[in-house]
Amino acid sequence: MAKNRSRRLRKKLRVDEFQELGFDVNWTFEDSVTESQIDEIVDKFIDDVIEARKLGFHGGGHKEWEGIIATQTLGKCTEEDMAAVKAFWAEQPAKDVEVSALYDLYWD
């Protein structure tokens, strides 16, 4: 494609200043965690990390969770966002926590 794209085309293609970066996250709750604890921990994750950093989380699970994290508005997640997610799950009764590298949500 041409290098000199119009703003409108860059927006449609979600490139340059309209590129959106996000990352995947997966974790498994330890067997000792109860249903009510799962609800509390996930709510705390949403409140303390996702909402606090103006991110969005799309995913789900029961004992094994997986999802994608992106910004609530047009933008790019950062290494600091990834570090905050890793730090949160490091303090929880979870195992096999995996946080992917940042990637282009539309083109990767």
ZALO-850636 format. One record per atom (N, C-alpha, C): residue number from 1; residue in one letter; atom name; x, y, z. Coordinates in Angstrom, 3 decimals, padded with zeros to 6 digits. Layout:
% residues N
{rec NUM 'A' 'CA' {X Y Z}};
...
% end
This chain:
% residues 108
{rec 1 'M' 'N' {000.828 -001.186 000.000}};
{rec 1 'M' 'CA' {000.000 000.000 000.000}};
{rec 1 'M' 'C' {000.870 001.246 000.000}};
{rec 2 'A' 'N' {000.264 002.319 -000.387}};
{rec 2 'A' 'CA' {000.974 003.597 -000.457}};
{rec 2 'A' 'C' {001.381 004.063 000.935}};
{rec 3 'K' 'N' {002.506 004.751 000.988}};
{rec 3 'K' 'CA' {002.998 005.271 002.266}};
{rec 3 'K' 'C' {002.233 006.517 002.692}};
{rec 4 'N' 'N' {001.811 007.344 001.761}};
{rec 4 'N' 'CA' {001.115 008.597 002.067}};
{rec 4 'N' 'C' {-000.395 008.365 002.049}};
{rec 5 'R' 'N' {-000.896 007.847 003.150}};
{rec 5 'R' 'CA' {-002.330 007.584 003.254}};
{rec 5 'R' 'C' {-003.019 008.776 003.899}};
{rec 6 'S' 'N' {-004.249 009.002 003.497}};
{rec 6 'S' 'CA' {-005.023 010.073 004.116}};
{rec 6 'S' 'C' {-005.403 009.663 005.538}};
{rec 7 'R' 'N' {-005.742 010.651 006.345}};
{rec 7 'R' 'CA' {-006.164 010.387 007.724}};
{rec 7 'R' 'C' {-007.351 009.441 007.738}};
{rec 8 'R' 'N' {-008.278 009.650 006.847}};
{rec 8 'R' 'CA' {-009.467 008.814 006.777}};
{rec 8 'R' 'C' {-009.105 007.359 006.490}};
{rec 9 'L' 'N' {-008.188 007.139 005.567}};
{rec 9 'L' 'CA' {-007.775 005.791 005.231}};
{rec 9 'L' 'C' {-006.982 005.151 006.372}};
{rec 10 'R' 'N' {-006.106 005.926 007.013}};
{rec 10 'R' 'CA' {-005.361 005.394 008.160}};
{rec 10 'R' 'C' {-006.320 004.954 009.262}};
{rec 11 'K' 'N' {-007.388 005.721 009.451}};
{rec 11 'K' 'CA' {-008.369 005.362 010.476}};
{rec 11 'K' 'C' {-009.107 004.088 010.088}};
{rec 12 'K' 'N' {-009.505 003.982 008.839}};
{rec 12 'K' 'CA' {-010.200 002.782 008.374}};
{rec 12 'K' 'C' {-009.328 001.540 008.486}};
{rec 13 'L' 'N' {-008.027 001.707 008.201}};
{rec 13 'L' 'CA' {-007.098 000.588 008.250}};
{rec 13 'L' 'C' {-006.560 000.325 009.654}};
{rec 14 'R' 'N' {-006.830 001.264 010.579}};
{rec 14 'R' 'CA' {-006.334 001.170 011.956}};
{rec 14 'R' 'C' {-004.807 001.034 011.988}};
{rec 15 'V' 'N' {-004.169 001.962 011.315}};
{rec 15 'V' 'CA' {-002.703 002.011 011.294}};
{rec 15 'V' 'C' {-002.226 003.371 011.792}};
{rec 16 'D' 'N' {-000.918 003.466 011.987}};
{rec 16 'D' 'CA' {-000.268 004.692 012.452}};
{rec 16 'D' 'C' {-000.911 005.173 013.754}};
{rec 17 'E' 'N' {-001.414 006.380 013.802}};
{rec 17 'E' 'CA' {-001.963 006.903 015.061}};
{rec 17 'E' 'C' {-003.259 006.208 015.476}};
{rec 18 'F' 'N' {-003.856 005.400 014.599}};
{rec 18 'F' 'CA' {-005.094 004.690 014.905}};
{rec 18 'F' 'C' {-004.862 003.216 015.230}};
{rec 19 'Q' 'N' {-003.602 002.816 015.271}};
{rec 19 'Q' 'CA' {-003.270 001.439 015.613}};
{rec 19 'Q' 'C' {-003.662 001.159 017.064}};
{rec 20 'E' 'N' {-004.184 -000.031 017.310}};
{rec 20 'E' 'CA' {-004.554 -000.426 018.660}};
{rec 20 'E' 'C' {-003.741 -001.651 019.070}};
{rec 21 'L' 'N' {-003.054 -001.525 020.196}};
{rec 21 'L' 'CA' {-002.259 -002.629 020.719}};
{rec 21 'L' 'C' {-002.928 -003.195 021.966}};
{rec 22 'G' 'N' {-002.897 -004.493 022.093}};
{rec 22 'G' 'CA' {-003.442 -005.163 023.258}};
{rec 22 'G' 'C' {-002.617 -006.399 023.550}};
{rec 23 'F' 'N' {-003.096 -007.191 024.509}};
{rec 23 'F' 'CA' {-002.389 -008.417 024.851}};
{rec 23 'F' 'C' {-003.355 -009.430 025.441}};
{rec 24 'D' 'N' {-002.939 -010.689 025.420}};
{rec 24 'D' 'CA' {-003.733 -011.777 025.958}};
{rec 24 'D' 'C' {-003.285 -012.079 027.377}};
{rec 25 'V' 'N' {-004.207 -012.593 028.171}};
{rec 25 'V' 'CA' {-003.874 -013.035 029.524}};
{rec 25 'V' 'C' {-004.628 -014.342 029.792}};
{rec 26 'N' 'N' {-003.935 -015.273 030.422}};
{rec 26 'N' 'CA' {-004.520 -016.568 030.798}};
{rec 26 'N' 'C' {-004.070 -016.895 032.212}};
{rec 27 'W' 'N' {-004.952 -017.497 032.987}};
{rec 27 'W' 'CA' {-004.575 -017.966 034.319}};
{rec 27 'W' 'C' {-005.512 -019.083 034.732}};
{rec 28 'T' 'N' {-005.070 -019.861 035.719}};
{rec 28 'T' 'CA' {-005.869 -020.935 036.289}};
{rec 28 'T' 'C' {-005.904 -020.741 037.796}};
{rec 29 'F' 'N' {-007.103 -020.752 038.359}};
{rec 29 'F' 'CA' {-007.228 -020.656 039.802}};
{rec 29 'F' 'C' {-006.800 -021.982 040.428}};
{rec 30 'E' 'N' {-006.169 -021.889 041.580}};
{rec 30 'E' 'CA' {-005.775 -023.094 042.307}};
{rec 30 'E' 'C' {-007.022 -023.855 042.734}};
{rec 31 'D' 'N' {-006.877 -025.160 042.927}};
{rec 31 'D' 'CA' {-008.014 -026.015 043.260}};
{rec 31 'D' 'C' {-008.704 -025.614 044.563}};
{rec 32 'S' 'N' {-007.970 -025.005 045.472}};
{rec 32 'S' 'CA' {-008.537 -024.634 046.772}};
{rec 32 'S' 'C' {-009.446 -023.407 046.721}};
{rec 33 'V' 'N' {-009.475 -022.700 045.604}};
{rec 33 'V' 'CA' {-010.273 -021.476 045.484}};
{rec 33 'V' 'C' {-011.746 -021.833 045.287}};
{rec 34 'T' 'N' {-012.620 -021.203 046.087}};
{rec 34 'T' 'CA' {-014.062 -021.470 046.000}};
{rec 34 'T' 'C' {-014.713 -020.567 044.950}};
{rec 35 'E' 'N' {-015.971 -020.872 044.660}};
{rec 35 'E' 'CA' {-016.728 -020.078 043.681}};
{rec 35 'E' 'C' {-016.825 -018.618 044.107}};
{rec 36 'S' 'N' {-017.134 -018.377 045.369}};
{rec 36 'S' 'CA' {-017.273 -017.000 045.841}};
{rec 36 'S' 'C' {-015.928 -016.271 045.814}};
{rec 37 'Q' 'N' {-014.848 -016.982 046.091}};
{rec 37 'Q' 'CA' {-013.525 -016.366 046.008}};
{rec 37 'Q' 'C' {-013.187 -015.992 044.567}};
{rec 38 'I' 'N' {-013.560 -016.843 043.631}};
{rec 38 'I' 'CA' {-013.322 -016.543 042.213}};
{rec 38 'I' 'C' {-014.026 -015.240 041.853}};
{rec 39 'D' 'N' {-015.297 -015.112 042.241}};
{rec 39 'D' 'CA' {-016.048 -013.891 041.946}};
{rec 39 'D' 'C' {-015.376 -012.665 042.559}};
{rec 40 'E' 'N' {-014.947 -012.780 043.810}};
{rec 40 'E' 'CA' {-014.305 -011.656 044.491}};
{rec 40 'E' 'C' {-012.988 -011.267 043.822}};
{rec 41 'I' 'N' {-012.183 -012.258 043.462}};
{rec 41 'I' 'CA' {-010.882 -011.984 042.855}};
{rec 41 'I' 'C' {-011.047 -011.348 041.479}};
{rec 42 'V' 'N' {-011.962 -011.875 040.684}};
{rec 42 'V' 'CA' {-012.177 -011.314 039.348}};
{rec 42 'V' 'C' {-012.732 -009.892 039.455}};
{rec 43 'D' 'N' {-013.653 -009.657 040.380}};
{rec 43 'D' 'CA' {-014.169 -008.300 040.595}};
{rec 43 'D' 'C' {-013.053 -007.345 041.003}};
{rec 44 'K' 'N' {-012.170 -007.814 041.877}};
{rec 44 'K' 'CA' {-011.030 -007.000 042.313}};
{rec 44 'K' 'C' {-010.097 -006.712 041.137}};
{rec 45 'F' 'N' {-009.874 -007.702 040.284}};
{rec 45 'F' 'CA' {-009.050 -007.525 039.084}};
{rec 45 'F' 'C' {-009.654 -006.445 038.184}};
{rec 46 'I' 'N' {-010.945 -006.519 037.964}};
{rec 46 'I' 'CA' {-011.622 -005.536 037.112}};
{rec 46 'I' 'C' {-011.524 -004.140 037.731}};
{rec 47 'D' 'N' {-011.803 -004.030 039.028}};
{rec 47 'D' 'CA' {-011.788 -002.724 039.698}};
{rec 47 'D' 'C' {-010.381 -002.142 039.825}};
{rec 48 'D' 'N' {-009.453 -002.957 040.332}};
{rec 48 'D' 'CA' {-008.114 -002.453 040.682}};
{rec 48 'D' 'C' {-007.152 -002.328 039.506}};
{rec 49 'V' 'N' {-007.347 -003.133 038.473}};
{rec 49 'V' 'CA' {-006.407 -003.098 037.346}};
{rec 49 'V' 'C' {-007.082 -002.595 036.069}};
{rec 50 'I' 'N' {-008.132 -003.255 035.668}};
{rec 50 'I' 'CA' {-008.764 -002.942 034.372}};
{rec 50 'I' 'C' {-009.378 -001.545 034.379}};
{rec 51 'E' 'N' {-010.320 -001.289 035.265}};
{rec 51 'E' 'CA' {-010.979 000.021 035.309}};
{rec 51 'E' 'C' {-010.013 001.127 035.724}};
{rec 52 'A' 'N' {-009.151 000.835 036.688}};
{rec 52 'A' 'CA' {-008.223 001.850 037.184}};
{rec 52 'A' 'C' {-007.271 002.339 036.088}};
{rec 53 'R' 'N' {-006.946 001.466 035.153}};
{rec 53 'R' 'CA' {-006.018 001.822 034.080}};
{rec 53 'R' 'C' {-006.759 002.162 032.778}};
{rec 54 'K' 'N' {-008.086 002.252 032.848}};
{rec 54 'K' 'CA' {-008.933 002.544 031.690}};
{rec 54 'K' 'C' {-008.709 001.537 030.558}};
{rec 55 'L' 'N' {-008.692 000.267 030.973}};
{rec 55 'L' 'CA' {-008.547 -000.833 030.028}};
{rec 55 'L' 'C' {-009.873 -001.547 029.885}};
{rec 56 'G' 'N' {-009.940 -002.453 028.943}};
{rec 56 'G' 'CA' {-011.096 -003.317 028.774}};
{rec 56 'G' 'C' {-010.636 -004.758 028.774}};
{rec 57 'F' 'N' {-011.458 -005.632 029.342}};
{rec 57 'F' 'CA' {-011.143 -007.062 029.388}};
{rec 57 'F' 'C' {-012.287 -007.814 028.753}};
{rec 58 'H' 'N' {-011.955 -008.659 027.786}};
{rec 58 'H' 'CA' {-012.959 -009.512 027.157}};
{rec 58 'H' 'C' {-012.470 -010.945 027.300}};
{rec 59 'G' 'N' {-013.198 -011.709 028.056}};
{rec 59 'G' 'CA' {-012.791 -013.091 028.271}};
{rec 59 'G' 'C' {-013.678 -013.728 029.310}};
{rec 60 'G' 'N' {-013.263 -014.887 029.753}};
{rec 60 'G' 'CA' {-014.046 -015.572 030.760}};
{rec 60 'G' 'C' {-013.448 -016.910 031.096}};
{rec 61 'G' 'N' {-014.157 -017.604 031.947}};
{rec 61 'G' 'CA' {-013.720 -018.916 032.356}};
{rec 61 'G' 'C' {-014.392 -019.317 033.647}};
{rec 62 'H' 'N' {-013.895 -020.383 034.217}};
{rec 62 'H' 'CA' {-014.373 -020.844 035.513}};
{rec 62 'H' 'C' {-013.150 -021.002 036.402}};
{rec 63 'K' 'N' {-012.499 -022.127 036.358}};
{rec 63 'K' 'CA' {-011.212 -022.269 037.041}};
{rec 63 'K' 'C' {-010.088 -021.825 036.102}};
{rec 64 'E' 'N' {-010.247 -022.074 034.817}};
{rec 64 'E' 'CA' {-009.272 -021.646 033.813}};
{rec 64 'E' 'C' {-009.855 -020.454 033.059}};
{rec 65 'W' 'N' {-009.119 -019.346 033.051}};
{rec 65 'W' 'CA' {-009.585 -018.125 032.419}};
{rec 65 'W' 'C' {-008.662 -017.740 031.279}};
{rec 66 'E' 'N' {-009.237 -017.106 030.280}};
{rec 66 'E' 'CA' {-008.454 -016.522 029.198}};
{rec 66 'E' 'C' {-009.190 -015.299 028.687}};
{rec 67 'G' 'N' {-008.430 -014.335 028.216}};
{rec 67 'G' 'CA' {-009.054 -013.128 027.702}};
{rec 67 'G' 'C' {-008.064 -012.232 027.010}};
{rec 68 'I' 'N' {-008.592 -011.149 026.506}};
{rec 68 'I' 'CA' {-007.798 -010.157 025.807}};
{rec 68 'I' 'C' {-007.983 -008.824 026.520}};
{rec 69 'I' 'N' {-006.914 -008.057 026.596}};
{rec 69 'I' 'CA' {-006.964 -006.756 027.245}};
{rec 69 'I' 'C' {-006.594 -005.691 026.223}};
{rec 70 'A' 'N' {-007.418 -004.657 026.165}};
{rec 70 'A' 'CA' {-007.199 -003.524 025.268}};
{rec 70 'A' 'C' {-007.601 -002.257 026.011}};
{rec 71 'T' 'N' {-007.383 -001.118 025.399}};
{rec 71 'T' 'CA' {-007.798 000.134 026.022}};
{rec 71 'T' 'C' {-009.298 000.338 025.812}};
{rec 72 'Q' 'N' {-009.913 001.125 026.694}};
{rec 72 'Q' 'CA' {-011.349 001.397 026.566}};
{rec 72 'Q' 'C' {-011.640 002.317 025.387}};
{rec 73 'T' 'N' {-010.696 003.166 025.064}};
{rec 73 'T' 'CA' {-010.845 004.061 023.928}};
{rec 73 'T' 'C' {-009.754 003.724 022.924}};
{rec 74 'L' 'N' {-009.773 004.372 021.800}};
{rec 74 'L' 'CA' {-008.746 004.155 020.796}};
{rec 74 'L' 'C' {-007.386 004.420 021.413}};
{rec 75 'G' 'N' {-006.511 003.445 021.347}};
{rec 75 'G' 'CA' {-005.196 003.640 021.932}};
{rec 75 'G' 'C' {-004.401 002.359 022.017}};
{rec 76 'K' 'N' {-003.305 002.447 022.726}};
{rec 76 'K' 'CA' {-002.375 001.331 022.812}};
{rec 76 'K' 'C' {-002.118 000.974 024.271}};
{rec 77 'C' 'N' {-002.199 -000.307 024.581}};
{rec 77 'C' 'CA' {-001.768 -000.762 025.897}};
{rec 77 'C' 'C' {-000.261 -000.578 025.978}};
{rec 78 'T' 'N' {000.243 -000.529 027.201}};
{rec 78 'T' 'CA' {001.663 -000.290 027.404}};
{rec 78 'T' 'C' {002.297 -001.451 028.170}};
{rec 79 'E' 'N' {003.615 -001.409 028.231}};
{rec 79 'E' 'CA' {004.350 -002.385 029.039}};
{rec 79 'E' 'C' {003.943 -002.257 030.504}};
{rec 80 'E' 'N' {003.634 -001.044 030.948}};
{rec 80 'E' 'CA' {003.206 -000.826 032.328}};
{rec 80 'E' 'C' {001.862 -001.510 032.601}};
{rec 81 'D' 'N' {000.968 -001.502 031.604}};
{rec 81 'D' 'CA' {-000.307 -002.201 031.746}};
{rec 81 'D' 'C' {-000.064 -003.700 031.918}};
{rec 82 'M' 'N' {000.825 -004.232 031.105}};
{rec 82 'M' 'CA' {001.156 -005.657 031.201}};
{rec 82 'M' 'C' {001.764 -005.978 032.571}};
{rec 83 'A' 'N' {002.651 -005.106 033.043}};
{rec 83 'A' 'CA' {003.288 -005.315 034.345}};
{rec 83 'A' 'C' {002.256 -005.279 035.468}};
{rec 84 'A' 'N' {001.269 -004.392 035.373}};
{rec 84 'A' 'CA' {000.218 -004.301 036.392}};
{rec 84 'A' 'C' {-000.612 -005.583 036.436}};
{rec 85 'V' 'N' {-000.913 -006.143 035.272}};
{rec 85 'V' 'CA' {-001.669 -007.398 035.215}};
{rec 85 'V' 'C' {-000.843 -008.530 035.825}};
{rec 86 'K' 'N' {000.426 -008.618 035.446}};
{rec 86 'K' 'CA' {001.297 -009.665 035.998}};
{rec 86 'K' 'C' {001.416 -009.528 037.514}};
{rec 87 'A' 'N' {001.594 -008.305 037.995}};
{rec 87 'A' 'CA' {001.747 -008.075 039.430}};
{rec 87 'A' 'C' {000.478 -008.463 040.186}};
{rec 88 'F' 'N' {-000.677 -008.145 039.632}};
{rec 88 'F' 'CA' {-001.928 -008.505 040.297}};
{rec 88 'F' 'C' {-002.029 -010.016 040.448}};
{rec 89 'W' 'N' {-001.827 -010.751 039.349}};
{rec 89 'W' 'CA' {-002.007 -012.201 039.403}};
{rec 89 'W' 'C' {-000.904 -012.899 040.184}};
{rec 90 'A' 'N' {000.252 -012.260 040.338}};
{rec 90 'A' 'CA' {001.329 -012.838 041.152}};
{rec 90 'A' 'C' {000.929 -012.902 042.625}};
{rec 91 'E' 'N' {000.016 -012.032 043.040}};
{rec 91 'E' 'CA' {-000.417 -011.970 044.439}};
{rec 91 'E' 'C' {-001.687 -012.780 044.705}};
{rec 92 'Q' 'N' {-002.218 -013.444 043.700}};
{rec 92 'Q' 'CA' {-003.482 -014.167 043.837}};
{rec 92 'Q' 'C' {-003.240 -015.676 043.863}};
{rec 93 'P' 'N' {-004.245 -016.436 044.329}};
{rec 93 'P' 'CA' {-004.113 -017.898 044.314}};
{rec 93 'P' 'C' {-004.371 -018.440 042.901}};
{rec 94 'A' 'N' {-003.458 -018.109 042.008}};
{rec 94 'A' 'CA' {-003.576 -018.519 040.612}};
{rec 94 'A' 'C' {-002.252 -019.124 040.167}};
{rec 95 'K' 'N' {-002.329 -019.993 039.187}};
{rec 95 'K' 'CA' {-001.128 -020.610 038.635}};
{rec 95 'K' 'C' {-001.195 -020.521 037.117}};
{rec 96 'D' 'N' {-000.118 -020.868 036.473}};
{rec 96 'D' 'CA' {-000.036 -020.860 035.003}};
{rec 96 'D' 'C' {-000.459 -019.512 034.412}};
{rec 97 'V' 'N' {-000.061 -018.429 035.057}};
{rec 97 'V' 'CA' {-000.396 -017.090 034.565}};
{rec 97 'V' 'C' {000.483 -016.782 033.365}};
{rec 98 'E' 'N' {-000.149 -016.424 032.262}};
{rec 98 'E' 'CA' {000.570 -016.080 031.038}};
{rec 98 'E' 'C' {000.060 -014.748 030.523}};
{rec 99 'V' 'N' {000.979 -013.865 030.218}};
{rec 99 'V' 'CA' {000.650 -012.578 029.620}};
{rec 99 'V' 'C' {001.448 -012.498 028.324}};
{rec 100 'S' 'N' {000.752 -012.349 027.210}};
{rec 100 'S' 'CA' {001.435 -012.320 025.912}};
{rec 100 'S' 'C' {002.136 -010.979 025.707}};
{rec 101 'A' 'N' {002.901 -010.910 024.665}};
{rec 101 'A' 'CA' {003.504 -009.643 024.253}};
{rec 101 'A' 'C' {002.417 -008.766 023.638}};
{rec 102 'L' 'N' {002.676 -007.478 023.558}};
{rec 102 'L' 'CA' {001.740 -006.570 022.888}};
{rec 102 'L' 'C' {001.654 -006.941 021.417}};
{rec 103 'Y' 'N' {000.452 -006.842 020.871}};
{rec 103 'Y' 'CA' {000.282 -007.084 019.440}};
{rec 103 'Y' 'C' {-000.825 -006.201 018.890}};
{rec 104 'D' 'N' {-000.783 -006.003 017.579}};
{rec 104 'D' 'CA' {-001.787 -005.201 016.886}};
{rec 104 'D' 'C' {-003.097 -005.969 016.877}};
{rec 105 'L' 'N' {-004.122 -005.407 017.469}};
{rec 105 'L' 'CA' {-005.391 -006.103 017.618}};
{rec 105 'L' 'C' {-006.114 -006.360 016.295}};
{rec 106 'Y' 'N' {-005.775 -005.603 015.268}};
{rec 106 'Y' 'CA' {-006.457 -005.769 013.994}};
{rec 106 'Y' 'C' {-005.640 -006.522 012.969}};
{rec 107 'W' 'N' {-004.338 -006.499 013.080}};
{rec 107 'W' 'CA' {-003.511 -007.058 012.021}};
{rec 107 'W' 'C' {-002.635 -008.222 012.444}};
{rec 108 'D' 'N' {-002.620 -008.605 013.723}};
{rec 108 'D' 'CA' {-001.790 -009.737 014.140}};
{rec 108 'D' 'C' {-002.644 -010.914 014.530}};
% end
